[in-house]
Structure formats: structure tokens, C-alpha cells
């Protein structure tokens, strides 16, 4: 019995890294967190200014956006909406502390935001839960995916 418990303890110790990263692995890259926060500010500025050149660099080639209606929109579709004026945001504000979790060369951010403007030709105004997925490559941090979930009015 004692031997079985020892084997079980050793197996658990060896397998635990395979199932999840420890908190120290998540937060050990403070420079990565700072870089992601800076990338988010550049992203918000580019969206507000409708800066196509900046957005082309920020969004990875395989970027996808899941909007508040659940539609999946590609990089090309989002760029076309912005170029045409169908999407034009007036303001984006963080309503709570932005959480940034860095995992080696990727990062996930979550926050609650208030957005005002126009999206795909429709007026939008409201609060959303935002999730952004970033990947660090040779040219820095790029956004590969983001999702907005509309929050009910309080």
C-alpha cells in the first residue's frame, strides 16, 4: 500500500505540468504584460482613428473577430467595413481593470468595455465583455482573435 501511494505521488508530480501552467509561469513575463498593454492602447487608437495601416499590422493574417451577434468576421471583412465607413467607433473605454495573462508567446486579455459608434452600418452603444488573444511573433504582438459579448443594461 505504501509503495502504491509513493507511485501515485510521483505520477501526480510528473503529470501536473501537462495539465496546466502554474501561476508563476503565467505572470513571470512582466515585460510581456507591459508590451501587451501597450499593444492594446495602439489597437484602441487605431480603431478610433480608422488607421487601416496600423490595423493591418495589429491583426494577424488569420485574425477572426466574433462580434456581439455571434458572427465570425475575418481580417479582410473588418478592414473593408472600416474602409467603407460602415464601422466607425467614437469611443472605447475600459470599465474595469484589464486582466492580462501571458503564456510564453501568447496572451489572453479580458475586460468590460463601453463602445459607442457605428458597426457594420448600425449604431452601437453599450457595455461588452471583451476577450482578446494575442501572439508574439518576430514583428511583436499581433491580435489573432477577439470576441465581444453584449452585457445587459444595469
Secondary structure by P-SEA (a helix, b strand, c coil): caaaaaaaaaaaaaaccccccccccccccaaaaaaaaaaaaaaaaaaaaccaaaaaaacccbbbbbccccccccaaaaaaaaaaccccccccccccbbbbbbcccbbbbbbbbcccccccccccccccbbbbbbbbccccccccbbbbbbbccc
